[in-house]
């Protein structure tokens, strides 16, 4: 049952959005900016998602029974939209969603008004009566670069208390609401050592601090019925190099793994993003076969993340156009398998 993750999430998202809309109408203009609603008697999206809800399972099965094999495959794919970065909307993103080649969209970098228009239009293309799911890399450090013209936020590395994290997440949620986004590919769970790509995007180098603050980010996000994603499993902060530009390897022990393990068990993120990081010389035997990236490795995706750590949510890869992914043959198909 739980293998049908994206369909479950789409149905839960629909219920959450309806609950928020009804609440806004009921509470009029004097209501607080955010009313943290319930989804099927659960306080957070995670509690609803991970619950044993027979009615929800039935809805998921009904939705899946309506889908063709192509539509089921589309549920696994998220297309990017960004005129700035060459991911054109009309001849690219829109076409993929309209033709049911992708059921989800990442608003990568661009004008907020354009993304609002796109999300409203794309909602018209449904699979089994479900609208596309929209996502963003809405990390505090990167937000002003993702959406030029939006106020610059304090970098993640400068957020030192739970209250500061909560305030940051509330600002992010406001922006996500405007664009119809329900999935946030944040927070970073890596340590800050890697200056090539992580650094100021991280909550620091103290694992306890990362768990505390990233946990607060997860909780605030998912209490607001949005999806939080911890990344980049099994750890991109203690390595050298940037997977956007080159292959990167963990050699020996995966020192960041305990942080991810604690966040999964203590804070229940709905998504874990796996990085294009290979593993070799691991004392526990979790080496990626033939130096393949973790995103294509059953040892990391299944044996470690699913079976050993017991993660039951949605596994998502980092972008499949990154160089560390492109360096491995048929990486997209291997990741899907």
DRENNURO-62437 format. One record per residue (C-alpha): residue number from 1; residue in three letters; x, y, z. Coordinates in Angstrom, 2 decimals, always signed. Last residue first. Example, Ala and Ser with C-alpha at 12.3 -4.5 7.8 and 13.67 -1.06 7.14 Angstrom:
DRENNURO-62437
@i->2	aa->SER	X->+13.67	Y->-1.06	Z->+7.14
@i->1	aa->ALA	X->+12.30	Y->-4.50	Z->+7.80
//
This chain:
DRENNURO-62437
@i->337	aa->UNK	X->+14.41	Y->+0.96	Z->-10.93
@i->336	aa->UNK	X->+13.71	Y->+4.67	Z->-11.37
@i->335	aa->UNK	X->+17.26	Y->+5.55	Z->-10.33
@i->334	aa->UNK	X->+18.71	Y->+3.10	Z->-12.86
@i->333	aa->UNK	X->+16.49	Y->+4.59	Z->-15.57
@i->332	aa->UNK	X->+17.65	Y->+8.13	Z->-14.81
@i->331	aa->UNK	X->+21.29	Y->+7.06	Z->-14.46
@i->330	aa->UNK	X->+21.43	Y->+5.45	Z->-17.88
@i->329	aa->UNK	X->+25.26	Y->+5.56	Z->-17.87
@i->328	aa->UNK	X->+26.89	Y->+7.29	Z->-14.86
@i->327	aa->UNK	X->+28.67	Y->+10.62	Z->-15.49
@i->326	aa->UNK	X->+25.28	Y->+12.27	Z->-16.08
@i->325	aa->UNK	X->+24.42	Y->+11.81	Z->-12.42
@i->324	aa->UNK	X->+27.58	Y->+13.46	Z->-11.12
@i->323	aa->UNK	X->+27.09	Y->+16.16	Z->-13.77
@i->322	aa->UNK	X->+23.63	Y->+17.20	Z->-12.59
@i->321	aa->UNK	X->+20.79	Y->+16.65	Z->-15.06
@i->320	aa->UNK	X->+19.03	Y->+14.13	Z->-12.80
@i->319	aa->UNK	X->+18.23	Y->+16.72	Z->-10.17
@i->318	aa->UNK	X->+18.54	Y->+15.22	Z->-6.68
@i->317	aa->UNK	X->+16.55	Y->+12.04	Z->-6.29
@i->316	aa->UNK	X->+13.32	Y->+11.66	Z->-4.34
@i->315	aa->UNK	X->+12.45	Y->+8.98	Z->-1.79
@i->314	aa->UNK	X->+8.92	Y->+9.34	Z->-0.47
@i->313	aa->UNK	X->+8.08	Y->+8.22	Z->+3.05
@i->312	aa->UNK	X->+8.56	Y->+4.88	Z->+4.78
@i->311	aa->UNK	X->+12.12	Y->+5.34	Z->+6.10
@i->310	aa->UNK	X->+13.08	Y->+2.30	Z->+8.17
@i->309	aa->UNK	X->+16.71	Y->+3.27	Z->+8.69
@i->308	aa->UNK	X->+18.00	Y->-0.22	Z->+7.88
@i->307	aa->UNK	X->+15.37	Y->-1.35	Z->+5.37
@i->306	aa->UNK	X->+14.34	Y->+1.78	Z->+3.46
@i->305	aa->UNK	X->+17.38	Y->+4.06	Z->+3.65
@i->304	aa->UNK	X->+20.13	Y->+1.44	Z->+3.88
@i->303	aa->UNK	X->+19.06	Y->-1.65	Z->+1.95
@i->302	aa->UNK	X->+16.68	Y->+0.12	Z->-0.42
@i->301	aa->UNK	X->+18.08	Y->+3.43	Z->-1.65
@i->300	aa->UNK	X->+21.68	Y->+2.98	Z->-0.49
@i->299	aa->UNK	X->+22.41	Y->-0.64	Z->-1.43
@i->298	aa->UNK	X->+19.93	Y->-0.44	Z->-4.31
@i->297	aa->UNK	X->+22.21	Y->+2.22	Z->-5.88
@i->296	aa->UNK	X->+21.12	Y->+4.60	Z->-8.64
@i->295	aa->UNK	X->+20.63	Y->+7.72	Z->-6.48
@i->294	aa->UNK	X->+23.70	Y->+6.71	Z->-4.46
@i->293	aa->UNK	X->+25.93	Y->+7.47	Z->-7.44
@i->292	aa->UNK	X->+27.67	Y->+4.49	Z->-9.10
@i->291	aa->UNK	X->+31.16	Y->+3.65	Z->-7.90
@i->290	aa->UNK	X->+30.90	Y->+0.15	Z->-9.41
@i->289	aa->UNK	X->+28.19	Y->-0.77	Z->-6.87
@i->288	aa->UNK	X->+27.65	Y->+1.81	Z->-4.15
@i->287	aa->UNK	X->+29.26	Y->+0.65	Z->-0.92
@i->286	aa->UNK	X->+27.07	Y->+0.08	Z->+2.12
@i->285	aa->UNK	X->+29.31	Y->-2.63	Z->+3.58
@i->284	aa->UNK	X->+29.25	Y->-1.47	Z->+7.20
@i->283	aa->UNK	X->+32.94	Y->-0.49	Z->+7.05
@i->282	aa->UNK	X->+32.37	Y->+1.67	Z->+3.94
@i->281	aa->UNK	X->+35.37	Y->+1.55	Z->+1.62
@i->280	aa->UNK	X->+33.41	Y->+3.25	Z->-1.18
@i->279	aa->UNK	X->+30.28	Y->+5.39	Z->-1.39
@i->278	aa->UNK	X->+29.09	Y->+7.36	Z->-4.44
@i->277	aa->UNK	X->+27.21	Y->+10.64	Z->-4.11
@i->276	aa->UNK	X->+24.47	Y->+11.76	Z->-6.49
@i->275	aa->UNK	X->+22.35	Y->+12.94	Z->-3.55
@i->274	aa->UNK	X->+19.25	Y->+11.28	Z->-2.15
@i->273	aa->UNK	X->+16.36	Y->+13.56	Z->-1.20
@i->272	aa->UNK	X->+14.31	Y->+12.28	Z->+1.74
@i->271	aa->UNK	X->+10.62	Y->+13.15	Z->+1.75
@i->270	aa->UNK	X->+7.74	Y->+13.08	Z->+4.21
@i->269	aa->UNK	X->+9.92	Y->+14.25	Z->+7.08
@i->268	aa->UNK	X->+9.09	Y->+12.32	Z->+10.25
@i->267	aa->UNK	X->+10.62	Y->+14.45	Z->+13.03
@i->266	aa->UNK	X->+12.24	Y->+12.07	Z->+15.54
@i->265	aa->UNK	X->+12.84	Y->+8.93	Z->+13.45
@i->264	aa->UNK	X->+13.72	Y->+10.54	Z->+10.13
@i->263	aa->UNK	X->+15.64	Y->+13.41	Z->+11.73
@i->262	aa->UNK	X->+17.57	Y->+10.98	Z->+13.93
@i->261	aa->UNK	X->+18.60	Y->+8.76	Z->+11.01
@i->260	aa->UNK	X->+19.60	Y->+11.76	Z->+8.90
@i->259	aa->UNK	X->+21.89	Y->+13.00	Z->+11.67
@i->258	aa->UNK	X->+23.28	Y->+9.50	Z->+12.29
@i->257	aa->UNK	X->+24.24	Y->+9.22	Z->+8.57
@i->256	aa->UNK	X->+26.52	Y->+12.25	Z->+8.54
@i->255	aa->UNK	X->+29.72	Y->+10.26	Z->+9.23
@i->254	aa->UNK	X->+29.22	Y->+7.80	Z->+6.39
@i->253	aa->UNK	X->+32.32	Y->+5.75	Z->+7.16
@i->252	aa->UNK	X->+34.88	Y->+5.09	Z->+4.44
@i->251	aa->UNK	X->+35.26	Y->+7.19	Z->+1.32
@i->250	aa->UNK	X->+32.22	Y->+9.32	Z->+0.52
@i->249	aa->UNK	X->+32.50	Y->+10.22	Z->-3.15
@i->248	aa->UNK	X->+31.71	Y->+13.08	Z->-5.54
@i->247	aa->UNK	X->+31.39	Y->+12.99	Z->-9.32
@i->246	aa->UNK	X->+31.61	Y->+16.44	Z->-10.85
@i->245	aa->UNK	X->+29.89	Y->+19.77	Z->-11.58
@i->244	aa->UNK	X->+26.45	Y->+19.75	Z->-9.98
@i->243	aa->UNK	X->+27.77	Y->+17.07	Z->-7.59
@i->242	aa->UNK	X->+30.00	Y->+19.72	Z->-5.97
@i->241	aa->UNK	X->+33.32	Y->+18.71	Z->-4.48
@i->240	aa->UNK	X->+34.87	Y->+17.54	Z->-1.23
@i->239	aa->UNK	X->+32.86	Y->+15.48	Z->+1.23
@i->238	aa->UNK	X->+31.64	Y->+16.10	Z->+4.78
@i->237	aa->UNK	X->+28.58	Y->+18.13	Z->+3.84
@i->236	aa->UNK	X->+27.04	Y->+15.96	Z->+1.12
@i->235	aa->UNK	X->+25.53	Y->+13.30	Z->+3.39
@i->234	aa->UNK	X->+23.61	Y->+10.03	Z->+2.88
@i->233	aa->UNK	X->+21.30	Y->+11.68	Z->+1.85
@i->232	aa->UNK	X->+21.34	Y->+15.27	Z->+0.61
@i->231	aa->UNK	X->+18.80	Y->+16.37	Z->+1.89
@i->230	aa->UNK	X->+15.78	Y->+16.45	Z->+4.17
@i->229	aa->UNK	X->+12.47	Y->+17.19	Z->+2.45
@i->228	aa->UNK	X->+9.48	Y->+18.94	Z->+4.03
@i->227	aa->UNK	X->+5.99	Y->+18.58	Z->+2.56
@i->226	aa->UNK	X->+3.32	Y->+21.18	Z->+3.23
@i->225	aa->UNK	X->+0.27	Y->+20.87	Z->+5.46
@i->224	aa->UNK	X->+1.18	Y->+23.86	Z->+7.68
@i->223	aa->UNK	X->+2.14	Y->+21.43	Z->+10.43
@i->222	aa->UNK	X->+4.42	Y->+19.96	Z->+7.76
@i->221	aa->UNK	X->+6.48	Y->+23.10	Z->+7.30
@i->220	aa->UNK	X->+6.69	Y->+24.01	Z->+10.99
@i->219	aa->UNK	X->+7.69	Y->+20.45	Z->+11.92
@i->218	aa->UNK	X->+10.30	Y->+20.10	Z->+9.20
@i->217	aa->UNK	X->+11.93	Y->+23.46	Z->+9.96
@i->216	aa->UNK	X->+11.91	Y->+22.65	Z->+13.70
@i->215	aa->UNK	X->+13.63	Y->+19.35	Z->+12.94
@i->214	aa->UNK	X->+16.21	Y->+21.19	Z->+10.84
@i->213	aa->UNK	X->+16.84	Y->+23.34	Z->+13.91
@i->212	aa->UNK	X->+17.08	Y->+20.60	Z->+16.54
@i->211	aa->UNK	X->+18.65	Y->+17.93	Z->+14.32
@i->210	aa->UNK	X->+21.21	Y->+20.41	Z->+12.99
@i->209	aa->UNK	X->+22.03	Y->+21.63	Z->+16.49
@i->208	aa->UNK	X->+22.55	Y->+18.08	Z->+17.72
@i->207	aa->UNK	X->+24.76	Y->+17.30	Z->+14.71
@i->206	aa->UNK	X->+27.02	Y->+20.35	Z->+15.35
@i->205	aa->UNK	X->+28.58	Y->+21.46	Z->+12.07
@i->204	aa->UNK	X->+26.20	Y->+24.24	Z->+11.09
@i->203	aa->UNK	X->+22.55	Y->+24.76	Z->+10.09
@i->202	aa->UNK	X->+23.57	Y->+24.33	Z->+6.45
@i->201	aa->UNK	X->+22.96	Y->+26.51	Z->+3.37
@i->200	aa->UNK	X->+25.91	Y->+28.67	Z->+4.42
@i->199	aa->UNK	X->+28.34	Y->+25.78	Z->+3.66
@i->198	aa->UNK	X->+26.75	Y->+23.40	Z->+1.15
@i->197	aa->UNK	X->+28.14	Y->+23.80	Z->-2.43
@i->196	aa->UNK	X->+31.93	Y->+24.01	Z->-2.63
@i->195	aa->UNK	X->+32.36	Y->+24.99	Z->+1.02
@i->194	aa->UNK	X->+31.76	Y->+21.44	Z->+2.27
@i->193	aa->UNK	X->+32.18	Y->+21.72	Z->+6.05
@i->192	aa->UNK	X->+28.61	Y->+22.95	Z->+6.72
@i->191	aa->UNK	X->+27.01	Y->+19.69	Z->+7.87
@i->190	aa->UNK	X->+24.26	Y->+18.20	Z->+5.75
@i->189	aa->UNK	X->+20.61	Y->+18.20	Z->+6.87
@i->188	aa->UNK	X->+19.49	Y->+20.88	Z->+4.41
@i->187	aa->UNK	X->+15.82	Y->+21.70	Z->+4.87
@i->186	aa->UNK	X->+14.32	Y->+21.74	Z->+2.26
@i->185	aa->UNK	X->+12.97	Y->+20.52	Z->-1.07
@i->184	aa->UNK	X->+9.63	Y->+22.15	Z->-0.27
@i->183	aa->UNK	X->+6.50	Y->+20.49	Z->-1.62
@i->182	aa->UNK	X->+3.05	Y->+22.14	Z->-1.53
@i->181	aa->UNK	X->+3.44	Y->+24.97	Z->-4.05
@i->180	aa->UNK	X->+0.37	Y->+26.93	Z->-5.17
@i->179	aa->UNK	X->+2.45	Y->+29.95	Z->-6.14
@i->178	aa->UNK	X->+1.03	Y->+32.32	Z->-3.53
@i->177	aa->UNK	X->+0.99	Y->+29.55	Z->-0.92
@i->176	aa->UNK	X->+4.69	Y->+28.87	Z->-1.50
@i->175	aa->UNK	X->+5.51	Y->+32.53	Z->-0.87
@i->174	aa->UNK	X->+3.56	Y->+32.55	Z->+2.40
@i->173	aa->UNK	X->+5.15	Y->+29.24	Z->+3.37
@i->172	aa->UNK	X->+8.61	Y->+30.73	Z->+2.93
@i->171	aa->UNK	X->+7.79	Y->+33.62	Z->+5.26
@i->170	aa->UNK	X->+6.39	Y->+31.17	Z->+7.82
@i->169	aa->UNK	X->+9.51	Y->+29.00	Z->+7.45
@i->168	aa->UNK	X->+11.76	Y->+31.95	Z->+8.31
@i->167	aa->UNK	X->+9.71	Y->+32.83	Z->+11.39
@i->166	aa->UNK	X->+9.82	Y->+29.19	Z->+12.52
@i->165	aa->UNK	X->+13.58	Y->+29.01	Z->+12.04
@i->164	aa->UNK	X->+14.11	Y->+32.17	Z->+14.08
@i->163	aa->UNK	X->+11.87	Y->+30.83	Z->+16.84
@i->162	aa->UNK	X->+13.75	Y->+27.52	Z->+16.83
@i->161	aa->UNK	X->+17.00	Y->+29.37	Z->+17.41
@i->160	aa->UNK	X->+20.29	Y->+29.90	Z->+15.58
@i->159	aa->UNK	X->+19.30	Y->+30.90	Z->+12.04
@i->158	aa->UNK	X->+22.47	Y->+32.45	Z->+10.61
@i->157	aa->UNK	X->+23.60	Y->+29.29	Z->+8.78
@i->156	aa->UNK	X->+20.22	Y->+29.12	Z->+7.03
@i->155	aa->UNK	X->+20.93	Y->+32.47	Z->+5.39
@i->154	aa->UNK	X->+18.76	Y->+35.40	Z->+6.44
@i->153	aa->UNK	X->+16.17	Y->+36.16	Z->+3.79
@i->152	aa->UNK	X->+16.45	Y->+38.45	Z->+0.79
@i->151	aa->UNK	X->+13.12	Y->+39.95	Z->-0.17
@i->150	aa->UNK	X->+11.67	Y->+38.66	Z->-3.47
@i->149	aa->UNK	X->+12.76	Y->+40.42	Z->-6.64
@i->148	aa->UNK	X->+14.50	Y->+37.40	Z->-8.06
@i->147	aa->UNK	X->+12.79	Y->+34.10	Z->-7.14
@i->146	aa->UNK	X->+15.39	Y->+31.35	Z->-6.96
@i->145	aa->UNK	X->+18.20	Y->+33.73	Z->-6.05
@i->144	aa->UNK	X->+16.16	Y->+35.36	Z->-3.27
@i->143	aa->UNK	X->+15.29	Y->+31.91	Z->-1.92
@i->142	aa->UNK	X->+18.76	Y->+30.39	Z->-1.82
@i->141	aa->UNK	X->+19.82	Y->+30.86	Z->+1.81
@i->140	aa->UNK	X->+16.31	Y->+30.43	Z->+3.23
@i->139	aa->UNK	X->+15.85	Y->+27.11	Z->+1.38
@i->138	aa->UNK	X->+12.82	Y->+27.02	Z->-0.91
@i->137	aa->UNK	X->+14.00	Y->+24.52	Z->-3.50
@i->136	aa->UNK	X->+10.49	Y->+24.48	Z->-4.95
@i->135	aa->UNK	X->+7.70	Y->+21.99	Z->-5.61
@i->134	aa->UNK	X->+4.34	Y->+21.66	Z->-7.35
@i->133	aa->UNK	X->+2.12	Y->+18.56	Z->-7.37
@i->132	aa->UNK	X->-0.01	Y->+18.13	Z->-10.47
@i->131	aa->UNK	X->-3.81	Y->+17.96	Z->-10.07
@i->130	aa->UNK	X->-5.56	Y->+14.69	Z->-9.29
@i->129	aa->UNK	X->-8.71	Y->+13.57	Z->-11.13
@i->128	aa->UNK	X->-7.09	Y->+10.26	Z->-12.10
@i->127	aa->UNK	X->-4.35	Y->+12.29	Z->-13.79
@i->126	aa->UNK	X->-5.07	Y->+15.99	Z->-14.18
@i->125	aa->UNK	X->-4.04	Y->+18.79	Z->-16.52
@i->124	aa->UNK	X->-6.11	Y->+21.83	Z->-15.52
@i->123	aa->UNK	X->-3.88	Y->+22.46	Z->-12.53
@i->122	aa->UNK	X->-1.18	Y->+23.35	Z->-15.06
@i->121	aa->UNK	X->-2.86	Y->+26.67	Z->-15.83
@i->120	aa->UNK	X->-3.04	Y->+27.89	Z->-12.25
@i->119	aa->UNK	X->+0.49	Y->+26.69	Z->-11.59
@i->118	aa->UNK	X->+1.79	Y->+28.48	Z->-14.67
@i->117	aa->UNK	X->+0.16	Y->+31.81	Z->-13.81
@i->116	aa->UNK	X->+1.58	Y->+31.69	Z->-10.29
@i->115	aa->UNK	X->+4.97	Y->+30.71	Z->-11.74
@i->114	aa->UNK	X->+4.97	Y->+33.73	Z->-14.04
@i->113	aa->UNK	X->+4.05	Y->+36.05	Z->-11.17
@i->112	aa->UNK	X->+6.89	Y->+34.64	Z->-9.06
@i->111	aa->UNK	X->+9.50	Y->+35.38	Z->-11.73
@i->110	aa->UNK	X->+12.14	Y->+32.74	Z->-12.24
@i->109	aa->UNK	X->+14.16	Y->+29.86	Z->-10.89
@i->108	aa->UNK	X->+13.24	Y->+26.22	Z->-10.28
@i->107	aa->UNK	X->+9.49	Y->+25.85	Z->-10.09
@i->106	aa->UNK	X->+9.56	Y->+22.06	Z->-9.85
@i->105	aa->UNK	X->+6.62	Y->+20.38	Z->-11.58
@i->104	aa->UNK	X->+4.76	Y->+17.10	Z->-11.09
@i->103	aa->UNK	X->+2.82	Y->+14.66	Z->-13.26
@i->102	aa->UNK	X->+5.41	Y->+14.17	Z->-15.99
@i->101	aa->UNK	X->+4.93	Y->+12.43	Z->-19.35
@i->100	aa->UNK	X->+1.19	Y->+12.97	Z->-19.18
@i->99	aa->UNK	X->+1.00	Y->+14.81	Z->-22.52
@i->98	aa->UNK	X->-0.21	Y->+18.00	Z->-20.82
@i->97	aa->UNK	X->+2.45	Y->+17.68	Z->-18.12
@i->96	aa->UNK	X->+5.34	Y->+17.25	Z->-20.57
@i->95	aa->UNK	X->+3.96	Y->+19.92	Z->-22.92
@i->94	aa->UNK	X->+3.60	Y->+22.44	Z->-20.12
@i->93	aa->UNK	X->+7.18	Y->+21.87	Z->-18.98
@i->92	aa->UNK	X->+8.84	Y->+22.03	Z->-22.38
@i->91	aa->UNK	X->+7.46	Y->+23.88	Z->-25.37
@i->90	aa->UNK	X->+5.33	Y->+26.33	Z->-23.39
@i->89	aa->UNK	X->+7.39	Y->+26.43	Z->-20.20
@i->88	aa->UNK	X->+11.01	Y->+26.53	Z->-21.21
@i->87	aa->UNK	X->+13.61	Y->+24.89	Z->-18.98
@i->86	aa->UNK	X->+16.53	Y->+27.03	Z->-20.19
@i->85	aa->UNK	X->+17.81	Y->+28.29	Z->-16.85
@i->84	aa->UNK	X->+16.06	Y->+31.69	Z->-16.94
@i->83	aa->UNK	X->+12.94	Y->+30.24	Z->-18.56
@i->82	aa->UNK	X->+12.63	Y->+28.00	Z->-15.53
@i->81	aa->UNK	X->+10.21	Y->+25.09	Z->-15.14
@i->80	aa->UNK	X->+11.53	Y->+21.71	Z->-14.05
@i->79	aa->UNK	X->+9.80	Y->+18.39	Z->-14.64
@i->78	aa->UNK	X->+9.01	Y->+15.98	Z->-11.81
@i->77	aa->UNK	X->+8.63	Y->+12.30	Z->-12.65
@i->76	aa->UNK	X->+7.38	Y->+9.41	Z->-10.53
@i->75	aa->UNK	X->+3.67	Y->+10.12	Z->-11.11
@i->74	aa->UNK	X->+4.42	Y->+10.13	Z->-14.85
@i->73	aa->UNK	X->+5.21	Y->+6.42	Z->-14.61
@i->72	aa->UNK	X->+1.73	Y->+5.74	Z->-13.24
@i->71	aa->UNK	X->+0.26	Y->+7.81	Z->-16.08
@i->70	aa->UNK	X->+2.24	Y->+5.80	Z->-18.63
@i->69	aa->UNK	X->+1.04	Y->+2.51	Z->-17.11
@i->68	aa->UNK	X->-2.56	Y->+3.76	Z->-17.46
@i->67	aa->UNK	X->-4.23	Y->+5.16	Z->-14.38
@i->66	aa->UNK	X->-7.82	Y->+4.58	Z->-13.18
@i->65	aa->UNK	X->-6.85	Y->+1.71	Z->-10.87
@i->64	aa->UNK	X->-4.27	Y->+3.98	Z->-9.23
@i->63	aa->UNK	X->-6.95	Y->+6.48	Z->-8.19
@i->62	aa->UNK	X->-9.16	Y->+3.76	Z->-6.72
@i->61	aa->UNK	X->-6.21	Y->+2.27	Z->-4.88
@i->60	aa->UNK	X->-5.34	Y->+5.66	Z->-3.43
@i->59	aa->UNK	X->-8.93	Y->+6.28	Z->-2.33
@i->58	aa->UNK	X->-9.03	Y->+2.88	Z->-0.63
@i->57	aa->UNK	X->-5.76	Y->+3.53	Z->+1.17
@i->56	aa->UNK	X->-7.22	Y->+6.85	Z->+2.38
@i->55	aa->UNK	X->-10.28	Y->+5.10	Z->+3.81
@i->54	aa->UNK	X->-8.13	Y->+2.46	Z->+5.51
@i->53	aa->UNK	X->-5.99	Y->+5.08	Z->+7.25
@i->52	aa->UNK	X->-3.01	Y->+3.49	Z->+8.93
@i->51	aa->UNK	X->-1.21	Y->+6.73	Z->+9.68
@i->50	aa->UNK	X->+2.09	Y->+7.75	Z->+8.08
@i->49	aa->UNK	X->+0.56	Y->+10.30	Z->+5.72
@i->48	aa->UNK	X->-1.87	Y->+11.79	Z->+8.21
@i->47	aa->UNK	X->+0.77	Y->+12.15	Z->+10.91
@i->46	aa->UNK	X->+3.19	Y->+13.57	Z->+8.38
@i->45	aa->UNK	X->+0.67	Y->+16.15	Z->+7.12
@i->44	aa->UNK	X->+0.37	Y->+17.40	Z->+10.68
@i->43	aa->UNK	X->-2.23	Y->+17.49	Z->+13.43
@i->42	aa->UNK	X->-4.12	Y->+14.38	Z->+12.32
@i->41	aa->UNK	X->-7.91	Y->+14.06	Z->+12.56
@i->40	aa->UNK	X->-8.23	Y->+13.36	Z->+8.82
@i->39	aa->UNK	X->-6.11	Y->+16.38	Z->+7.93
@i->38	aa->UNK	X->-6.08	Y->+19.03	Z->+10.62
@i->37	aa->UNK	X->-5.57	Y->+22.74	Z->+10.26
@i->36	aa->UNK	X->-2.77	Y->+25.04	Z->+11.31
@i->35	aa->UNK	X->-4.34	Y->+28.43	Z->+10.76
@i->34	aa->UNK	X->-1.68	Y->+30.70	Z->+9.36
@i->33	aa->UNK	X->-1.96	Y->+34.44	Z->+8.86
@i->32	aa->UNK	X->-4.09	Y->+34.75	Z->+11.99
@i->31	aa->UNK	X->-7.87	Y->+35.18	Z->+11.53
@i->30	aa->UNK	X->-9.36	Y->+38.67	Z->+11.82
@i->29	aa->UNK	X->-10.14	Y->+38.80	Z->+8.10
@i->28	aa->UNK	X->-12.73	Y->+36.00	Z->+8.18
@i->27	aa->UNK	X->-12.38	Y->+32.78	Z->+10.29
@i->26	aa->UNK	X->-14.88	Y->+30.70	Z->+8.35
@i->25	aa->UNK	X->-13.69	Y->+31.49	Z->+4.83
@i->24	aa->UNK	X->-10.08	Y->+30.94	Z->+5.82
@i->23	aa->UNK	X->-10.95	Y->+27.64	Z->+7.48
@i->22	aa->UNK	X->-12.72	Y->+26.37	Z->+4.38
@i->21	aa->UNK	X->-9.71	Y->+27.18	Z->+2.22
@i->20	aa->UNK	X->-7.31	Y->+25.55	Z->+4.68
@i->19	aa->UNK	X->-9.36	Y->+22.36	Z->+4.83
@i->18	aa->UNK	X->-9.62	Y->+22.20	Z->+1.06
@i->17	aa->UNK	X->-5.87	Y->+22.58	Z->+0.73
@i->16	aa->UNK	X->-5.27	Y->+19.82	Z->+3.26
@i->15	aa->UNK	X->-7.66	Y->+17.39	Z->+1.55
@i->14	aa->UNK	X->-6.03	Y->+18.02	Z->-1.82
@i->13	aa->UNK	X->-2.58	Y->+17.60	Z->-0.33
@i->12	aa->UNK	X->-3.63	Y->+14.31	Z->+1.21
@i->11	aa->UNK	X->-4.83	Y->+13.04	Z->-2.17
@i->10	aa->UNK	X->-1.64	Y->+14.13	Z->-3.88
@i->9	aa->UNK	X->+0.47	Y->+12.60	Z->-1.12
@i->8	aa->UNK	X->-1.25	Y->+9.26	Z->-1.43
@i->7	aa->UNK	X->-0.79	Y->+9.34	Z->-5.20
@i->6	aa->UNK	X->+2.86	Y->+10.22	Z->-4.74
@i->5	aa->UNK	X->+3.49	Y->+7.39	Z->-2.32
@i->4	aa->UNK	X->+1.96	Y->+4.30	Z->-3.89
@i->3	aa->UNK	X->+4.51	Y->+2.08	Z->-2.15
@i->2	aa->UNK	X->+2.60	Y->+2.52	Z->+1.10
@i->1	aa->UNK	X->+0.00	Y->+0.00	Z->+0.00
//
